[in-house]
Amino acid sequence: MALLGLAMTPALLATAPSARAGEPAPAQPLAIGETFVIDSEVLGEARRINVYRPDVDGDKPLPVLYMPDGGIGEDFLHIAGLVQIGSMNGTMHPVMLVGIENTDRRRDMTGPSRIPADREIAPRLGGSAAFREFIADELMPRIGDRYAVNGETAIIGESLAGLFVVESLAEAPELFDIWIAIDPSLWWNGGHLVEAVPARLREREPVATERLFLASSDETGIATPTAALAGALSDVAGIGVEYAPMPDEHHHTIYHPAALAALRKAFAPPPLD
């Protein structure tokens, strides 16, 4: 199924019916990618998946950038725009974007919490492990079956989705090669992940260098633990950390500029000969 969005494809332009003289031109849908539904056994519900693949390199296998908050009415379109223009103007090498539309965001993005105030933000919480299992066991195989991918994987998320990214780095470091957490809600569970993630990663035997990109806004309740996490991870073997404090941005404005900066670094094009 075509995904409605930003720009008309050449095929649509070629086949669009013309209007008769004096009549308004008929409208046509704008398609930028595909959308499909997975009936998840892990989550016990249907999940909509949105996919954008840059129109470059033919059918060449591409890296895959996964994103929670990936619905059309969420953050998918503006991140797809960054991928599109970056692939077009050569500031990043092409990557396929896979957005996961929310059904119960606070359930999926959070782990357990011992803090009573945390447990009051939504009726259902603590479903991050199941959401991670859905990505690993159901979504990734489906993407591999449907599209040409090269095995390199990344994930991007902001706020609670950034919290999920950080937690997943500790719980399933083999799942992604590149991790982008923007203004992550590290206050969750009393800031437990700030100490737990470095400790957990020190226990493992690193097999490859993973790249973590962190960014924070002017929210001190987020910026302080994010800076602390970046510092604590700086000497952990197998983790390359880049931290970008952005004090001129607010929690509701940081995602787009921070994503642009992180994607240009994470998927930097090869140097010109």
C-alpha positions in Angstrom: 0.0 0.0 0.0 1.3 3.4 -0.9 2.2 5.8 2.0 0.7 9.2 1.7 3.1 12.0 2.3 5.3 14.7 0.9 6.0 14.4 -2.8 4.4 13.1 -5.9 6.4 10.3 -7.7 7.2 10.7 -11.4 4.8 7.9 -12.1 2.0 9.7 -10.4 2.7 12.8 -12.3 2.8 11.0 -15.6 -0.6 9.2 -15.0 -2.4 12.1 -13.3 -5.6 12.9 -15.3 -5.7 16.4 -16.7 -8.6 18.8 -16.1 -10.9 20.0 -18.9 -10.8 23.7 -19.7 -12.5 25.7 -17.0 -12.6 22.7 -14.5 -10.5 22.4 -11.4 -7.7 19.9 -11.7 -8.5 16.6 -9.9 -6.4 16.0 -6.8 -4.1 13.0 -6.5 -2.6 11.3 -3.5 1.0 12.0 -2.6 3.1 8.9 -2.1 6.5 8.7 -0.4 6.7 5.1 0.5 4.8 2.1 1.8 2.7 1.2 4.8 1.6 -2.2 6.0 0.3 -3.9 9.1 1.9 -6.7 11.2 -0.5 -8.8 13.3 1.9 -9.2 16.3 1.7 -12.3 18.4 4.2 -10.8 20.8 2.1 -7.7 21.5 -1.3 -9.3 20.8 -2.3 -6.5 18.5 -1.9 -5.1 14.9 0.9 -2.7 14.4 1.2 -0.3 11.4 4.6 0.1 9.8 5.6 3.0 7.6 8.6 2.7 5.2 10.5 5.3 3.3 13.3 4.2 0.9 15.3 7.0 -0.8 15.0 6.9 -4.6 18.7 6.3 -5.1 21.0 3.5 -6.0 18.4 1.3 -7.6 17.8 -1.8 -5.6 21.1 -1.6 -3.7 20.8 -3.0 -0.2 20.6 -0.2 2.4 21.0 0.2 6.1 17.8 0.3 8.1 16.9 3.1 10.5 14.1 2.1 12.9 12.0 4.6 14.7 9.3 4.4 17.4 6.8 7.3 17.2 6.8 6.4 13.5 3.2 7.2 12.6 2.2 9.7 9.9 0.7 11.9 12.6 3.8 11.4 14.8 7.5 11.9 13.8 7.8 9.8 10.6 7.4 12.5 8.0 9.9 15.0 9.3 12.6 12.3 9.8 11.8 10.9 6.3 12.4 14.4 5.0 15.8 14.5 6.6 16.6 11.1 5.1 15.4 12.2 1.7 17.3 15.5 1.5 20.4 14.1 3.1 20.5 11.2 0.5 19.8 13.7 -2.3 22.4 16.3 -1.5 25.1 13.9 -0.4 25.3 14.9 3.3 24.5 11.3 4.3 24.6 8.0 2.6 21.1 6.5 1.8 19.3 4.6 4.5 15.8 3.1 4.6 13.5 4.5 7.3 11.1 2.1 9.1 8.5 3.8 11.4 6.5 2.0 14.0 3.2 3.7 14.6 2.1 3.9 18.3 -0.8 2.2 19.9 0.1 2.7 23.5 3.3 4.8 23.6 3.8 5.0 27.4 3.4 1.2 27.7 5.9 0.4 24.9 8.6 2.9 25.7 8.9 2.3 29.4 10.5 -0.4 31.6 9.4 -1.1 35.2 9.6 1.7 37.8 9.7 1.7 41.5 8.7 5.4 41.6 5.0 5.9 42.4 4.8 9.1 40.4 6.1 7.3 37.3 3.3 4.7 37.6 0.7 7.5 37.5 1.5 8.8 34.0 -0.5 6.0 32.3 -2.7 3.0 33.1 -0.3 0.6 31.5 3.5 0.9 31.7 6.6 -1.3 31.6 6.1 -2.9 28.2 9.5 -2.1 26.7 10.8 -5.7 26.8 7.8 -6.9 24.8 8.2 -4.1 22.3 11.8 -4.9 21.9 10.9 -8.5 21.3 8.4 -7.4 18.6 11.1 -5.4 16.8 13.7 -8.3 17.0 11.5 -11.3 16.3 8.7 -10.0 14.1 9.5 -6.6 12.5 13.1 -7.1 11.5 12.5 -10.4 9.8 9.6 -8.9 7.9 11.7 -6.0 6.8 14.4 -8.4 5.6 11.9 -10.4 3.6 10.3 -7.4 1.9 13.3 -5.1 1.2 16.9 -5.2 0.1 18.9 -4.5 3.3 22.6 -4.8 4.1 22.5 -5.9 7.7 23.4 -2.5 9.3 20.7 -1.4 11.7 20.1 1.8 13.6 17.4 3.2 15.9 16.3 6.8 16.7 14.0 8.1 19.4 13.2 11.2 21.4 11.9 11.7 24.9 10.3 8.4 26.1 11.4 6.8 22.8 14.9 8.0 23.6 14.6 6.3 27.0 13.7 3.1 25.1 16.8 3.5 22.9 19.0 3.8 26.0 17.4 0.9 27.8 17.7 -1.3 24.7 21.4 -0.6 24.4 21.9 -2.3 27.7 19.3 -5.0 27.3 20.0 -6.0 23.7 23.2 -4.4 22.4 23.4 -6.8 19.5 20.1 -5.5 18.1 21.4 -2.3 16.5 24.8 -0.9 15.4 23.8 2.8 15.8 21.8 4.3 18.6 20.4 7.8 18.6 18.7 9.0 21.8 17.4 12.6 21.7 16.4 14.3 25.0 15.8 10.8 26.5 13.5 10.7 29.6 16.3 9.4 31.8 14.4 10.7 34.9 12.3 7.5 34.6 12.6 5.1 37.6 14.7 7.7 39.5 17.4 7.9 36.9 18.1 4.2 37.2 19.5 3.8 33.7 22.3 6.4 34.2 24.2 3.9 36.3 22.6 0.7 35.2 23.5 1.0 31.5 27.3 1.5 31.9 27.4 -1.2 34.5 25.5 -3.7 32.3 27.7 -2.9 29.3 30.9 -3.4 31.2 29.8 -6.9 32.0 29.6 -8.0 28.4 32.3 -9.0 26.0 32.2 -6.4 23.2 32.4 -7.8 19.8 32.1 -4.6 17.8 32.1 -0.9 18.4 28.6 0.5 18.7 27.9 4.1 18.2 25.7 6.1 20.5 24.5 9.6 19.8 23.0 11.6 22.6 21.5 15.1 22.6 19.8 17.2 25.2 17.7 20.4 25.4 17.5 23.1 28.0 15.4 20.8 30.2 17.8 20.3 33.2 15.9 17.3 34.4 16.9 15.6 31.1 20.2 17.4 30.3 21.8 16.6 33.6 21.3 12.8 33.5 22.1 12.7 29.8 25.4 14.4 30.3 26.1 12.0 33.2 25.3 9.0 31.0 27.6 10.2 28.3 30.4 10.7 30.8 29.9 7.3 32.4 29.9 5.5 29.0 33.0 7.3 27.7 35.4 4.6 29.1 33.2 1.6 28.4 34.9 -0.7 25.8 33.0 -1.2 22.6 30.9 2.0 22.8 31.6 5.1 20.9 29.7 8.0 22.4 29.0 11.5 21.0 27.0 13.9 23.2 25.6 17.1 21.8 24.1 19.5 24.4 21.7 21.9 22.7 20.7 24.4 25.4 19.1 26.7 22.9 16.5 24.0 22.1 13.5 23.0 24.1 12.1 19.6 24.7 9.4 20.2 22.0 11.9 21.7 19.4 15.0 19.5 19.7 14.1 16.4 17.7 14.5 17.8 14.2 17.8 19.7 14.6 19.3 17.0 16.8 18.3 14.3 14.4 19.8 16.2 11.4 23.1 16.5 13.2 23.1 12.8 14.4 22.1 11.4 11.0 24.8 13.3 9.2 27.4 11.8 11.6 25.9 8.3 11.9 25.5 7.9 8.1 28.3 10.2 6.9 29.1 9.6 3.2 32.5 8.2 2.2 35.1 10.9 1.5 35.6 11.9 -2.1 38.6 10.4 -3.9 
